[in-house]
Amino acid sequence: MNIYFISPHFDDAVWSSAGRMRLFRELGYSVTVITVFSQYSSYIRPNENLAALKLLDVESICLGYKEASLRDFDGVALYAKEHELLSADINIHDIPLIKKIADDLNSLITISDLVNVPIGNSPHVDHKIVTRATANLNTKNVLWFEEFPYPLLCQYESKHYKSVEIDIDSWVNASLQYTSQIYNLFSSENIFASLLKRFSRKYIPKSEKLFFDRLWFDINNTSAYEYIFNEVVQSEYS
């Protein structure tokens, strides 16, 4: 069995769920991050990603799609203004991407694999595309992760989460490799690290000093739930 993480961009899966990546590796599983929108105008972000994944001892696959700001139709940008990346609906010319990405993912994933996918709380158009593309994977063994730093925007009636204790230092250290995005979005590494630690302790009593990752699952898929938590995670935390 292989364990995959589907990441819209280079930093998303690591920022959101490096804690469980490290946990799976410690349990002896092969872990691979599949980055969907991995084509950029600079090599900075790909190199940051390789450094982060090396620290976590996980593999990398890049699907090679252009990120939203680079996509166009007949030379006209699909998302001409930066704010549209976080507010626009999926452009009609991007709709075919959903099936293409789904087909690419299913060519890599088998029915026995465990796949970790974004839960869909990000307003970014690339994240919306990935959320729709991962709705019909080859495997029913699926866990979701909250997309840091975006807040949960709604209640997920069909999903619940199980908290598992993780190594916060490996999570933070790997996440800090994405320097270009950290300074662009958070101003400093200290602010970023503080917010990430707070994210990992959400819903945890202040008296509790441990750090956790929240593994979201489909409460209607009991067989996958039992398989994931009894045979894969082997966690005593609830």
C-alpha positions in Angstrom: 0.0 0.0 0.0 1.2 3.5 -0.9 0.1 6.7 0.9 -0.4 9.8 -1.3 -1.0 13.4 -0.5 -2.6 15.5 -3.2 -1.3 19.1 -3.0 -2.7 21.9 -5.2 0.6 23.8 -5.0 4.0 23.0 -3.6 3.5 24.2 -0.1 -0.2 23.2 0.5 0.1 19.6 1.7 3.2 20.1 3.8 1.8 23.2 5.5 -1.5 21.5 6.1 -0.5 17.9 7.0 3.2 17.3 7.4 2.5 16.0 10.9 0.7 13.0 9.5 3.3 12.6 6.7 5.9 12.1 9.4 3.7 9.8 11.4 3.1 7.5 8.3 6.8 7.4 7.6 7.5 6.4 11.2 5.0 3.6 10.8 7.0 2.4 7.8 4.8 3.4 4.9 5.9 4.8 1.6 4.6 8.4 1.3 4.4 10.5 -1.9 3.2 14.1 -2.4 1.6 14.7 -5.7 1.7 18.4 -6.6 -1.0 19.3 -9.2 -0.1 22.8 -10.2 3.6 22.6 -10.3 4.5 24.8 -13.3 5.8 28.2 -12.3 7.9 30.9 -13.9 10.6 30.4 -11.3 12.6 27.5 -9.9 12.5 28.9 -6.4 9.3 27.1 -5.3 10.1 23.7 -6.8 13.5 23.8 -5.0 11.8 24.8 -1.7 9.5 21.8 -2.2 12.3 19.4 -2.7 14.0 20.6 0.4 10.9 20.3 2.5 10.1 16.8 1.3 13.7 15.6 1.9 13.3 16.6 5.5 10.2 14.5 5.8 11.7 11.6 3.8 8.8 11.5 1.4 8.7 11.3 -2.4 7.5 13.8 -4.9 5.5 13.6 -8.1 4.6 16.7 -10.1 1.7 16.7 -12.6 3.0 19.8 -14.4 -0.1 21.9 -14.7 0.3 25.6 -14.8 -0.9 27.5 -11.7 -3.9 29.8 -12.2 -2.1 33.0 -12.8 -0.3 31.5 -15.8 -3.3 29.9 -17.5 -4.8 31.6 -20.5 -7.2 31.0 -23.4 -6.2 32.3 -26.8 -3.7 34.6 -25.1 -6.1 36.1 -22.6 -5.5 35.4 -19.0 -8.2 33.3 -17.3 -7.7 35.1 -14.0 -6.4 38.6 -15.0 -6.4 40.1 -11.5 -4.7 38.7 -8.4 -7.9 39.0 -6.3 -9.7 36.7 -8.7 -7.5 33.8 -7.7 -9.3 33.8 -4.3 -12.7 35.0 -5.3 -13.6 33.8 -8.8 -15.5 30.7 -9.8 -13.7 28.1 -11.9 -13.4 29.6 -15.4 -15.3 27.7 -18.1 -12.0 27.1 -19.9 -10.7 25.4 -16.8 -13.5 22.9 -16.5 -11.8 20.3 -18.7 -8.8 20.4 -16.3 -10.9 18.7 -13.6 -11.3 15.4 -15.6 -7.7 15.6 -16.8 -6.3 15.9 -13.3 -8.7 13.2 -12.0 -7.5 10.8 -14.8 -3.8 11.6 -14.0 -4.4 10.9 -10.3 -6.3 7.7 -11.0 -3.4 6.5 -13.3 -1.2 6.6 -10.2 -3.6 5.5 -7.4 -4.8 1.9 -6.8 -7.8 0.7 -4.9 -5.6 -0.4 -1.9 -3.8 3.0 -1.6 -4.5 5.6 1.1 -5.0 9.1 -0.3 -5.0 12.4 1.7 -6.8 15.2 -0.1 -7.8 18.9 0.6 -11.1 19.2 2.5 -12.2 22.1 0.3 -12.0 25.1 2.7 -9.7 27.2 0.5 -11.2 29.8 -1.8 -8.3 29.6 -4.2 -9.5 28.5 -7.7 -6.7 25.9 -8.0 -7.8 24.4 -4.7 -11.4 24.3 -5.9 -10.3 22.4 -9.1 -8.4 19.9 -7.0 -11.3 19.4 -4.6 -13.5 18.5 -7.6 -10.9 16.3 -9.2 -10.4 14.2 -6.1 -14.1 13.6 -5.6 -13.9 10.3 -7.5 -10.7 8.5 -6.9 -9.9 4.8 -7.5 -9.7 4.2 -3.8 -12.3 4.7 -1.0 -9.4 4.9 1.5 -9.5 8.7 1.7 -8.5 11.1 4.5 -9.0 14.9 4.2 -6.9 17.7 5.6 -7.8 21.2 6.5 -6.0 23.6 4.2 -3.7 25.9 6.2 -3.9 28.9 6.5 -7.5 29.1 5.3 -10.2 28.8 8.0 -12.9 26.2 7.9 -15.9 28.0 6.3 -18.6 25.5 7.0 -19.6 22.4 9.0 -18.9 19.1 7.2 -22.0 17.0 8.1 -20.7 13.8 6.4 -17.2 14.1 7.8 -15.7 13.9 11.2 -12.1 14.0 12.4 -9.8 12.0 14.6 -6.9 13.8 16.3 -3.5 12.1 16.3 -0.5 13.3 18.2 2.3 14.4 15.9 5.9 15.8 16.0 5.4 19.5 15.7 9.1 20.2 15.2 9.3 18.2 12.0 6.1 19.8 10.8 7.3 23.3 11.4 10.9 22.7 10.1 9.6 21.2 6.8 7.1 24.0 6.4 9.7 26.7 6.9 11.5 25.6 3.7 8.9 27.5 1.7 10.6 30.8 2.4 9.3 32.7 -0.6 5.7 32.1 0.4 6.2 32.6 4.1 7.6 36.1 3.6 5.0 36.9 1.0 2.0 35.9 3.2 3.2 36.0 6.8 6.0 38.6 6.9 8.3 36.5 9.1 9.1 32.9 10.0 8.3 33.4 13.7 4.7 34.6 12.8 4.3 31.6 10.5 5.5 29.1 13.0 3.3 30.5 15.7 0.2 30.3 13.5 1.0 26.8 12.4 1.4 25.6 16.1 -1.9 27.3 16.9 -3.5 25.5 13.9 -2.3 22.1 15.2 -3.8 22.8 18.7 -7.2 24.0 17.5 -10.0 22.4 19.5 -7.4 21.2 22.1 -7.8 22.3 25.7 -5.2 24.9 26.8 -4.1 22.7 29.6 -3.0 20.1 27.0 0.6 20.7 25.8 0.7 18.2 22.9 0.3 18.9 19.2 -2.1 17.1 16.9 -3.1 16.6 13.3 -6.8 16.3 12.5 -7.5 13.4 10.1 -10.9 14.0 8.6 -12.8 11.0 7.3 -16.2 10.1 5.8 -18.5 8.8 8.6 -20.6 7.0 6.0 -17.6 4.9 4.8 -17.2 2.7 7.9 -15.0 0.0 6.2 -12.5 2.6 5.1 -12.6 4.2 8.5 -11.8 0.9 10.3 -9.0 0.1 7.8 -7.4 3.5 8.1 -7.4 3.8 11.9 -7.1 0.2 13.0 -4.5 -0.9 10.5 -2.7 2.2 9.2 -2.7 4.9 11.9 -2.9 2.6 14.9 -3.6 5.5 17.1 -5.1 5.6 20.6 -6.1 9.3 20.3 -9.7 10.4 19.7 
